[in-house]
Amino acid sequence: MAAPAVPTNQTQPEEPISIPEHLDGVAYLYGHPLLNSLSPPLHQTVYNALGLNWTQIPLSSVTGTSATYPPPYTLSPSIDKYMASIRSNPKFVGSSVTMPHKVAIMPHLDDLTEHARQAGACNTIFLRDDPATGKKQYVGTNTDCDGIREALTQNAPNPERFRGRPALIIGGGGTARTAIYVMRRWLGSSAIYVVNRDAAEVATILEEDRQRNPDSSAVAPLIHVTDPAQVAALESPAAIVSGIPNYPPKTPEELNARAVIQAFLGTAADASKQEGVILEMCYHPVPWTEIAQLASTGGWKVIIGSEALIWQGLEQARLWTGHDIVGTPGLVQQVKDLVAKTLAERAANKSSL
């Protein structure tokens, strides 16, 4: 989330799509920039544990020297080129899809799951045989839905307390859209508050939601909260998902949004009243953010975003391998240990700079 800027100069070199001969299966990580992605080592841990001669290849890498910041990146191939490559690749097993392709790739796929349709984005491609023709289909889904759901329900003291209570979204991007779907479908939220610095982004979310759910009475309403004074009259949320970068607020819009967030999170004096959890999706370059600290001070249980990363990746691995990943003894813990170790090393490197 706090990644260096994506290069816009189209003279940047394009990353080639390689198919290593020594491998039995190839997954890809499609997008750019991918310098800080934990996806390849997460999936390699799974493949090694299952005895699969597979790997995941990122289709973006760093060029230049470490003295260059932000570093120049290779660009991922165009969607047309990428789709043609994977359709003709007998070793292709699946793909993670990240920015800037999560939305644009959807029309190029053979089918979409309800997760992808409701979230409005695709972060995963998996293979499926068409039941009618037997032909191979390239299907888009969104395992971020699984990641957010599992991160919240696996780590909440009492997940049933989400049901019939409001929830809160902080942000206006893809994470917000995915979290709305999760809160409605699995948490049973009664209403969903939205706080974001950009009113136009929220207006877009509201309009998309009206088009997707024309019968507004059938879903938990979205409520745009723009004034800290509004918060006192609202029922406290039981679940919060924060999907904004870890930057100090500077502009008037950012400062106002932070004031609204602080009103929801409360203070140390309110800690005894809080019974909810917050999933802080920003975990790079450090997993403990300003929002996490504010929430902790206010008495909220903080879940770091790497939990969502882990569970979305495990669902991807299930779709690609056909194995019961969660049911494989010790595998989930292996993945958790890998992610925790990597984040700890990054945080240590960051603090030494």
Order of alpha helices (4+ residues) and beta strands (2+ residues): beta-alpha-beta-alpha-beta-beta-alpha-beta-beta-alpha-beta-alpha-beta-alpha-beta-alpha-beta-alpha-beta-alpha-beta-alpha-alpha
